[in-house]
Structure formats: structure tokens, C-alpha cells
Amino acid sequence: MSADRNVEPSPEERARQIAYWNQAAKTKDFTTNLRIDEFSKYVSKRDFVVDVGCGYGRILAELHRLGYARLVGFDPAEAMIHRGKVEHPYLDLRLMNGEVLDLPNRCADAILLMGVLTCIASDTVQDRLLNEIFRILKSGGILYVSDFLLNRDERNLIRYEKYKDLYGIRGVFALPEGALLRHHSEERIQNLLDRFEQKEYHRLTFNTMNGHTSNGFFYIGIKKEA
């Protein structure tokens, strides 16, 4: 990817990232948590819930334990899906092809997007994923997003500076083991979600999968009527 936030990642870059997440499925545990107290205000146990970028299904497993029954998860990393099916064989977990979700238009009552945007450096690819989410979500449906915001500590400021000219976005950085990640400005999050009516937005502090802390947020929005 060149220094342009709208440039598509090359097939080789996509393959490298999928390979990283396939390897991570063996060792990493994710940390962004669902605020079920807030989620349950808007989503009933009868609703059809889709987890986009579900990883190994940990959030869907929590929802299943709480009595949510109509659940589907998608993830582009085959090893994540395999791990999820081993750990949670009762879940419907499906391999995702790029940003395409193999579901009909306006079928979902609620969609989860948990720590997924951080794995997408390109604005264009993020926008395309949100278009697909918008397509499958019913009018009046719920979108729950939890992700990472920009930080001000020295470690992060150094790596933001290191990679901003290469990727054209302040907040994109690469881990030594190969993952390309992104922390977001709040302006970017607001622009990305401007087709939804915001109901909740709260800043949080997360523990990361590598044992650090990061600024973050959770958001609940309603799909506006067309």
C-alpha cells in the first residue's frame, strides 16, 4: 500500500495479513469486550445477530450462553474459524471472502464489529465493509462497534510517525511479527458511521492482545430509514 489511504492493499499484502491472523489463531486471545448491559437494551434474544470479523467466536459464545440463539459469525482467517468450531461447536461460524457477507439484503437485526477496523488500514476497504454491513442490516437495525482510538504515549507516537508517510494515515503501524494495524481518530469513526443514528458512544481503555493498553470506544447506532 502506498502513501494514500484510498489505495487497495495488494493481493500479496492481503495474503500476508491473512497468514498473520491464521498464525495468531493458535496463540492470541482477543480483549475487546461486549458491553452486554448496553447491547441488551437494544437487541432482544429473539433477534438475528451477525458478528463480522468474529475471530474464534468468543463474543458469540458469550451471547449464546446468555440465551441469544440466532447467531452467525464471519471471519476471513480460516484458522480462526477452525479454532472457533473446536472451542464452540454449537456456533454457526463461516469463512468470509474479502468484505463480502454471504447473507441476503436487510436480514440482520444487529451486527457486531468488534476490534475489526483496527485490522483494516485502508479507508476504502473500511468503507466497503460498512457498505456491506449497511446492506444486510434491517432498517432500524443495530450496529455495535468496539475498536481502538489514537493514543498519546511515546511508544505509539513514535510508530505512528514512522508509518504515516508510508501508509498515508496517522495511526497505522506494523507489528514486528507482521500485523498491519490502525488506531483511529474520532473524526474518522464519526465519518465512517455517519449513516447510522448514534445512540451510545463511550471512550474506554482496552488491554491489547499483546499486553499493552490503548484508548478505545464502543458505539451503538441504528440504521437510518432509507
C-alpha positions, 0 to 999 in steps of 0.5 A: 500500500502506498502513501494514500489511504484510498489505495487497495492493499495488494493481493500479496499484502492481503495474503500476508495479513491473512497468514498473520491472523491464521498464525495468531489463531493458535496463540492470541486471545482477543480483549475487546469486550461486549458491553452486554448491559448496553447491547441488551437494551437494544437487541432482544434474544429473539433477534438475528445477530451477525458478528463480522470479523468474529475471530474464534467466536468468543463474543458469540459464545458469550451471547449464546450462553446468555440465551441469544440463539440466532447467531452467525459469525464471519471471519476471513482467517480460516484458522480462526474459524477452525479454532472457533468450531473446536472451542464452540461447536454449537456456533454457526461460524463461516469463512468470509471472502474479502468484505463480502457477507454471504447473507441476503439484503436487510436480514440482520437485526444487529451486527457486531464489529468488534476490534475489526477496523483496527485490522483494516488500514485502508479507508476504502476497504473500511468503507466497503465493509460498512457498505456491506454491513449497511446492506444486510442490516434491517432498517432500524437495525443495530450496529455495535462497534468496539475498536481502538482510538489514537493514543498519546504515549511515546511508544505509539507516537513514535510508530505512528510517525514512522508509518504515516508517510508510508501508509498515508494515515496517522495511526497505522503501524506494523507489528514486528511479527507482521500485523498491519494495524490502525488506531483511529481518530474520532473524526474518522469513526464519526465519518465512517458511521455517519449513516447510522443514528448514534445512540451510545458512544463511550471512550474506554481503555482496552488491554491489547492482545499483546499486553499493552493498553490503548484508548478505545470506544464502543458505539451503538447506532441504528440504521437510518430509514432509507 
